Amino acid sequence: MTPSTGAHAHASTAARWKSEWFGNVRADVLAGIVVALALIPEAIGFSIIAGVDPRVGLYASVAIAMVIAFTGGRPGMISAATAAVAVVVVPLVRDHGVEYLFAATILMGIFQGIAALLKLNLLMQFVSRSVITGFVNALAILIFMAQLPQLDPTNEGVNWITFAMVAGGLAMIYLVPKLTTAIPSPLVAIIVLTCLSLWLGSPVNTVSDMGELPQGLPFFMLPDVPLTWETLAIIAPYSLTMAAVGLLESLLTAQIVDDMTHTGSDKQRECGGQGVANIVAALFGGMGGCAMIGQSVINVTSGGRGRLSTFTAGAALLILLALLGDLVGQVPMPALVAIMIMVSIGTFSWNSIPNIAKHPWQSSVVMLTTVIVVVATHNLALGVLAGVILSGVFFTHKVMTMFEVVREREGDTATYRAKGQIFYASVERFEAALGPESIQPDPAPHVIIDVRKAHFWDISAVGALDKVVERMRRNGRSVQVIGLNRASADLVDKFALTDKTGVESGLAPH
């Protein structure tokens, strides 16, 4: 690299960082504040799910958001404590305590760093668009369902005022942008409804009703667990699951934010960044987390695009907890419910409903299966896994059926012309199509297998070719295989037993 090239690369990197951090300052800061307010009840709720003190979820959200702003590969995406990870650690916290949770979160971060080094983000190539659509729709449904307890009239603090405030919040969220975009409409809704609630003394649920807000700042601490193989054996299975679920949700969310902002992202860096963020979170008394599609949608729809929005969300959350805890505790839950309903409406892919009838039925089945499994199990990983497996089955079946063999007889030679993909799923059809020449109505002494329009993909295909050639030679036919493309020929040369030439291998008759 010449000095001028190095200088140019450095200038390009500096320009990119400047753009990612300070290209959208005002909107990023305001969007980050909205996200910080919306994070509080969610972090408390996830802490309750995991069976830990609310501060564990809140401190995690602070640390993860602030760190991922520097280390992540997707500017504008929000990462914090999440339900997907919280659900996984319930047995660990119940059986061994919160210190083991911190140790498991550190190991989770190490696993995610290893995943980044191994470029496991490339596995996202196997997640089809139908699976992503199903994932998005399922999350939208789960986000809406999570708000239902705050809308259940049988629950304490839920009354007609609650519904009026939710309706008013939604009206402001959707109507304010028509008047001005200077302030994000969700922030307007929070401020107006909080002031109204305090002025009227409305008997509605507030953030403080979700759980006690922590006092003071998080501090550095090492997990108080014995450094033994026994400890590793306890935490490793949980850490591996947390790492996998966290990366899956983060990479899928990154793809969704890519689509929303029409920009790209560095998925490998995101994997490593998630690992660093989780390690830091654990060292400051937080639980594991990952990207949050709901908060990311809030951020993007509020105008957040850069790393500053993510950092502001974490920093604002820290300030709110440390300095304005009492005031934040007075924020009415209906205001936050209205925001989350907006998120669920905005997240759901509404065009996927008419597309069920328009798209190929296989794609629709994959999408619906992903939705049903996620909603039924509340496990994002299971839903995506089910969708990926089903996509693979449908794809394999499609490729398998794109195959044909035509037999042509000319003189004393029969030519079999194969066309399509020959691999483990199509070998039976290949073998059947090139059945023994002797059973043909006009058997020929010489056989040519023309594979110019076919491709051999794996050792199953090579084995099938071996079997066909050996069978025909055993029945007294001379066999010639022609038209192997370079890749197929290399595979045959390496693994075939016949036609090395067939005689040397001992499979063909002399």
C-alpha positions in Angstrom: 0.0 0.0 0.0 1.4 3.4 -1.0 1.4 6.3 1.4 -1.2 8.0 -0.7 -3.4 4.9 -0.7 -3.1 4.6 3.1 -3.9 8.2 3.6 -7.0 7.9 1.3 -8.2 4.8 3.3 -7.7 6.6 6.6 -9.6 9.7 5.3 -12.4 7.4 4.1 -12.6 5.7 7.5 -12.6 9.0 9.3 -15.4 10.3 7.0 -17.5 7.2 7.5 -17.1 7.5 11.3 -18.0 11.1 11.2 -21.1 10.4 9.2 -22.1 7.5 11.4 -21.7 9.5 14.6 -22.5 13.1 13.7 -24.3 13.0 10.4 -27.7 13.2 12.0 -27.1 14.7 15.5 -30.4 16.4 16.4 -32.6 13.5 15.2 -30.3 10.9 16.7 -30.4 12.5 20.2 -34.1 13.0 20.3 -34.8 9.4 19.0 -32.3 8.1 21.6 -34.3 9.8 24.4 -37.6 8.2 23.2 -35.9 4.8 23.1 -34.5 5.3 26.6 -37.9 6.0 28.0 -39.4 3.0 26.2 -36.6 0.8 27.4 -37.3 1.2 31.1 -40.5 -0.8 31.5 -39.2 -3.4 29.0 -36.0 -3.9 30.9 -37.9 -4.2 34.2 -40.2 -6.7 32.6 -37.4 -8.8 31.2 -35.7 -8.8 34.6 -38.9 -10.1 36.2 -39.0 -12.9 33.5 -35.4 -13.9 34.3 -36.2 -13.8 38.1 -33.6 -11.1 38.9 -33.7 -7.6 40.4 -34.9 -4.8 38.0 -31.5 -3.1 38.1 -29.9 -6.2 36.4 -32.0 -5.6 33.3 -31.7 -1.8 33.4 -27.9 -1.8 33.9 -27.6 -4.3 31.1 -29.5 -2.1 28.8 -27.3 0.9 29.7 -24.1 -1.0 29.2 -25.1 -2.9 26.0 -26.5 0.2 24.3 -23.5 2.4 25.0 -20.9 -0.2 24.1 -22.6 -1.5 20.9 -22.7 2.1 19.6 -18.9 1.8 19.3 -18.5 -1.9 18.5 -21.6 -2.8 16.5 -21.8 -3.2 12.7 -25.3 -1.7 12.3 -25.6 2.0 13.1 -29.0 3.0 14.4 -29.9 -0.4 15.8 -30.8 -0.6 19.5 -29.4 -3.5 21.6 -30.3 -4.0 25.3 -31.6 -6.6 27.6 -34.2 -8.8 25.8 -36.9 -11.3 26.5 -35.4 -13.9 24.2 -32.3 -14.1 26.4 -34.2 -13.6 29.6 -36.3 -16.7 29.0 -33.2 -18.9 28.5 -31.6 -18.1 31.8 -34.7 -18.7 34.1 -33.5 -22.2 35.3 -29.9 -20.9 35.8 -31.0 -18.1 38.1 -33.5 -20.3 39.9 -31.0 -23.1 40.6 -27.7 -21.3 41.0 -28.3 -17.5 41.6 -27.6 -14.3 39.8 -23.8 -14.5 40.1 -23.8 -17.5 37.7 -26.0 -15.4 35.4 -23.2 -12.8 35.2 -20.6 -15.5 34.6 -22.8 -17.1 31.9 -23.2 -13.7 30.2 -19.4 -13.3 30.0 -19.0 -16.7 28.4 -21.9 -15.8 26.1 -19.9 -12.8 24.9 -16.8 -15.0 24.3 -18.9 -17.4 22.3 -20.2 -14.5 20.2 -16.7 -13.3 19.6 -15.7 -16.7 18.4 -18.7 -16.8 16.1 -17.5 -13.5 14.6 -14.0 -14.9 14.0 -15.5 -18.0 12.3 -17.8 -15.7 10.2 -20.9 -17.6 11.3 -22.9 -14.5 10.2 -22.7 -16.1 6.7 -25.2 -18.7 7.9 -27.8 -15.9 7.5 -27.6 -16.7 3.8 -29.7 -19.8 4.5 -32.5 -17.7 6.1 -35.0 -17.1 3.3 -37.1 -13.9 2.8 -40.2 -15.9 3.9 -38.6 -16.8 7.2 -37.6 -13.1 7.8 -41.1 -12.0 7.0 -42.5 -14.6 9.4 -40.0 -13.6 12.1 -41.0 -9.9 11.7 -44.8 -10.7 11.8 -44.3 -13.0 14.9 -42.4 -10.3 16.7 -45.1 -7.7 15.9 -47.7 -10.1 17.3 -45.6 -10.8 20.5 -45.0 -7.1 21.0 -48.8 -6.4 20.8 -49.6 -9.4 23.1 -47.1 -8.1 25.7 -49.2 -5.0 26.0 -52.5 -6.8 26.7 -52.0 -7.0 30.5 -51.9 -3.2 30.5 -55.2 -3.2 28.6 -57.0 -5.9 30.7 -59.7 -4.1 32.7 -59.6 -6.9 35.4 -56.0 -5.9 36.3 -55.3 -3.2 38.9 -54.9 0.3 37.6 -56.5 -0.4 34.2 -59.7 1.7 33.7 -61.4 3.9 31.1 -58.7 6.5 31.6 -56.1 4.0 30.5 -57.9 3.4 27.2 -58.5 7.1 26.7 -54.7 7.8 27.2 -53.7 5.0 24.9 -56.1 6.3 22.2 -54.8 9.9 22.8 -51.2 8.6 22.7 -51.8 6.9 19.3 -53.5 10.0 17.9 -50.5 12.1 18.8 -48.0 9.6 17.5 -49.7 9.5 14.1 -51.0 13.1 13.8 -48.1 15.2 15.2 -45.8 14.3 12.3 -48.4 16.0 10.0 -47.9 19.2 11.9 -44.1 19.0 12.7 -41.3 16.6 12.6 -39.0 18.8 14.8 -39.7 16.5 17.8 -40.4 12.8 17.5 -44.1 12.2 18.0 -43.6 9.3 20.6 -41.6 11.8 22.7 -44.5 14.3 22.4 -46.9 11.6 23.5 -44.9 10.7 26.6 -44.4 14.3 27.7 -48.0 15.4 27.1 -49.5 12.3 28.8 -47.2 12.4 31.7 -48.0 16.1 32.3 -51.7 15.3 32.0 -51.5 12.4 34.3 -49.7 14.4 37.0 -52.1 17.4 36.6 -55.2 15.2 36.8 -53.8 12.7 39.3 -55.1 10.0 37.1 -55.4 6.5 38.7 -53.4 4.7 36.0 -50.4 2.4 36.2 -47.0 4.1 36.0 -43.5 3.0 35.3 -42.8 2.8 39.1 -45.6 0.2 39.4 -43.6 -2.2 37.2 -40.8 -2.4 39.7 -38.5 -0.4 41.9 -36.1 1.8 39.9 -32.4 1.5 41.0 -30.7 4.3 42.9 -27.1 5.2 41.9 -24.8 4.1 39.1 -23.7 0.7 38.1 -20.2 -0.3 39.2 -17.5 -2.7 38.0 -17.7 -6.2 39.6 -16.4 -9.7 38.8 -18.9 -12.6 39.1 -18.6 -14.2 42.6 -18.4 -17.8 41.3 -15.7 -20.5 41.8 -13.4 -20.7 38.8 -13.7 -24.5 38.3 -14.6 -26.9 35.6 -17.8 -27.6 37.4 -18.8 -23.9 37.1 -18.0 -24.1 33.4 -20.1 -27.2 33.0 -23.1 -25.4 34.6 -22.9 -22.2 32.6 -21.7 -23.4 29.2 -25.0 -24.8 27.9 -26.8 -21.6 28.9 -24.1 -19.4 27.5 -24.1 -21.3 24.1 -27.9 -21.0 23.9 -27.9 -17.3 24.9 -25.1 -16.6 22.3 -27.0 -18.4 19.5 -30.4 -16.7 20.3 -28.7 -13.3 20.7 -26.9 -13.5 17.4 -29.9 -14.8 15.6 -32.2 -12.0 16.8 -29.4 -9.4 16.3 -28.7 -10.5 12.7 -32.3 -10.7 11.7 -33.0 -7.3 13.3 -30.0 -5.9 11.5 -31.4 -7.1 8.2 -34.8 -5.5 9.0 -33.1 -2.2 9.8 -31.1 -2.5 6.6 -34.4 -2.8 4.7 -36.0 0.1 6.6 -33.1 2.5 6.1 -32.0 1.2 2.6 -28.4 0.9 3.8 -26.0 -2.0 4.5 -24.3 -3.2 7.6 -21.3 -5.3 8.7 -22.8 -8.5 10.1 -19.5 -10.0 11.1 -18.6 -6.9 13.1 -22.1 -6.9 14.7 -21.5 -10.5 16.0 -18.2 -9.4 17.6 -19.7 -6.2 18.9 -22.6 -8.1 20.6 -20.0 -10.2 22.3 -18.0 -7.2 23.7 -21.2 -5.5 24.8 -22.5 -8.5 26.7 -19.1 -9.0 28.5 -19.1 -5.4 29.6 -22.8 -5.6 30.7 -22.0 -8.6 32.9 -19.0 -6.8 34.5 -21.3 -4.0 35.5 -24.0 -6.2 37.0 -26.2 -6.7 33.9 -27.8 -9.7 32.2 -27.2 -10.7 28.6 -29.0 -9.0 25.7 -29.1 -8.5 22.0 -30.6 -6.3 19.3 -34.3 -5.3 19.9 -36.5 -5.1 16.9 -39.2 -3.1 18.8 -36.8 -0.4 20.1 -34.9 -0.4 16.8 -38.2 0.4 15.0 -38.9 3.1 17.5 -35.5 4.6 16.9 -35.7 4.5 13.1 -39.3 5.8 13.0 -38.3 8.6 15.4 -35.5 9.7 13.0 -32.5 7.8 14.5 -30.0 6.6 11.9 -26.5 6.8 13.4 -24.4 5.4 16.2 -25.2 8.5 18.3 -28.9 7.4 18.6 -27.8 4.1 20.2 -25.3 5.7 22.5 -27.8 8.4 23.5 -30.4 5.7 24.3 -27.9 4.1 26.8 -26.6 7.4 28.2 -30.1 8.9 28.5 -31.3 5.8 30.3 -28.4 6.1 32.7 -29.2 9.8 33.4 -32.9 9.1 33.8 -32.2 6.3 36.3 -29.5 8.2 38.2 -30.9 11.7 38.3 -34.6 11.7 37.3 -35.7 8.3 38.7 -38.6 9.7 40.6 -39.9 11.7 37.6 -39.4 8.7 35.3 -41.4 6.6 37.7 -44.4 8.9 37.1 -44.6 8.2 33.4 -48.0 6.6 32.8 -47.8 3.1 31.3 -50.6 3.9 28.7 -48.1 6.3 27.0 -45.6 3.5 26.6 -48.3 1.1 25.6 -49.4 3.4 22.8 -45.8 3.6 21.6 -45.4 -0.2 21.6 -48.7 -0.6 19.7 -47.4 1.8 17.1 -44.2 -0.4 16.9 -46.3 -3.6 16.5 -48.4 -1.9 13.7 -45.3 -0.6 12.0 -43.3 -3.8 12.3 -46.0 -6.1 10.9 -45.6 -6.7 7.2 -49.1 -6.0 6.2 -48.6 -6.8 2.5 -47.7 -10.3 3.5 -51.4 -11.0 4.1 -52.5 -10.5 0.4 -49.2 -12.1 -0.7 -50.2 -15.4 0.9 -52.5 -15.9 -2.1 -50.1 -14.4 -4.6 -46.8 -16.0 -3.6 -45.9 -19.7 -4.2 -47.7 -21.8 -1.6 -44.3 -23.1 -0.3 -43.2 -19.5 0.6 -46.5 -18.9 2.4 -46.3 -22.1 4.4 -42.8 -21.2 5.5 -43.9 -17.8 6.6 -47.0 -19.0 8.5 -45.0 -21.8 10.1 -42.4 -19.4 11.4 -45.2 -17.1 12.8 -47.1 -20.0 14.5 -44.0 -21.6 16.1 -42.7 -18.3 17.4 -46.0 -17.1 18.8 -46.8 -20.5 20.3 -43.5 -21.0 22.0 -42.3 -17.4 22.5 -39.0 -18.8 21.2 -37.6 -16.9 18.3 -34.9 -19.4 17.6 -37.3 -22.3 17.3 -39.5 -20.4 14.9 -36.6 -19.4 12.7 -35.2 -23.0 12.8 -38.5 -24.4 11.8 -38.8 -21.9 8.9 -35.2 -22.6 7.7 -35.7 -26.4 7.8 -39.0 -26.1 5.9 -37.4 -23.8 3.4 -34.6 -26.3 2.9 -37.0 -29.2 2.4 -39.1 -27.2 -0.2 -35.9 -26.1 -2.0 -34.5 -29.6 -2.1 -37.7 -31.0 -3.5 -37.9 -28.2 -6.1 -34.3 -28.9 -7.3 -34.9 -32.6 -7.2 -37.8 -32.4 -9.5 -35.9 -30.2 -12.0 -34.3 -33.3 -13.5 -35.0 -35.6 -16.5 -33.3 -38.3 -18.6 -34.1 -38.9 -22.3 -33.1 -42.2 -24.0 -32.3 -42.1 -27.8 -31.5 -45.2 -29.9 -29.3 -44.9 -32.9 -27.8 -48.1 -34.6 -26.3 -50.3 -31.9 -25.9 -47.4 -29.5 -28.3 -46.1 -26.9 -27.7 -42.6 -25.6 -29.0 -41.4 -22.2 -29.1 -37.6 -22.1 -29.4 -36.4 -18.4 -30.4 -32.9 -17.6 -30.6 -31.2 -14.2 -29.0 -31.4 -10.8 -27.8 -34.8 -9.5 -27.4 -34.9 -5.7 -28.4 -36.9 -2.7 -32.1 -36.1 -3.2 -32.3 -37.0 -6.9 -30.0 -40.0 -7.1 -32.9 -42.5 -6.9 -34.6 -40.9 -9.9 -31.3 -40.9 -11.8 -30.7 -44.6 -11.1 -34.3 -45.4 -12.1 -34.1 -43.4 -15.3 -30.9 -45.2 -16.3 -32.3 -48.6 -15.5 -30.7 -51.7 -16.8 -30.4 -51.4 -20.6 -31.3 -55.1 -20.9 -34.9 -54.5 -19.8 -35.5 -51.9 -22.6 -37.7 -53.1 -25.6 -34.7 -52.5 -27.9 -31.6 -53.1 -25.8 -28.3 -51.8 -27.3 -24.8 -53.3 -26.8 -23.3 -49.9 -26.5 -24.4 -47.2 -24.0 -23.5 -43.5 -23.9 -24.4 -41.4 -20.8 -24.4 -37.8 -21.9 -24.3 -35.5 -18.9 -23.4 -32.2 -20.6 -26.6 -30.6 -19.2 -26.3 -32.2 -15.8 -24.2 -31.4 -12.7 -23.0 -33.8 -10.1 -22.9 -32.1 -6.7 -21.9 -34.7 -4.1 -20.5 -38.1 -3.4 -24.1 -39.5 -3.5 -24.3 -38.4 -7.1 -20.9 -40.0 -7.9 -22.0 -43.2 -6.2 -25.1 -43.3 -8.3 -23.1 -42.9 -11.5 -20.8 -45.7 -10.3 -23.8 -47.9 -9.7 -25.4 -47.3 -13.1 -22.1 -47.8 -15.0 -21.2 -50.9 -13.1 -24.7 -52.4 -13.5 -24.7 -51.9 -17.3 -21.1 -53.3 -17.7 -22.0 -56.3 -15.5 -24.9 -57.0 -18.0 -22.4 -57.0 -20.9 -22.8 -53.4 -22.2 -19.9 -51.1 -23.1 -20.5 -47.8 -21.3 -19.1 -44.4 -22.0 -19.7 -41.2 -19.9 -19.4 -38.0 -21.8 -19.9 -34.3 -21.2 -18.8 -34.0 -17.5 -18.2 -30.3 -16.7 -15.0 -29.4 -14.9 -16.5 -29.5 -11.3 -18.3 -32.7 -11.9 -15.3 -34.3 -13.5 -13.1 -33.3 -10.6 -15.6 -34.9 -8.2 -15.8 -38.1 -10.3 -12.0 -38.3 -10.6 -11.6 -38.0 -6.9 -14.4 -40.3 -5.6 -15.6 -42.6 -8.4 -14.7 -46.3 -8.5 -15.5 -46.9 -12.1 -13.7 -45.2 -14.9 -10.5 -45.1 -13.3 -11.3 -47.0 -16.0 -13.6 -49.5 -14.4 -11.3 -52.5 -15.1 -8.6 -51.3 -12.7 -11.1 -51.0 -9.9 -12.3 -54.5 -10.4 -15.9 -53.5 -10.7 -16.2 -53.8 -14.5 -16.1 -57.2 -16.3 -12.9 -58.0 -18.3 
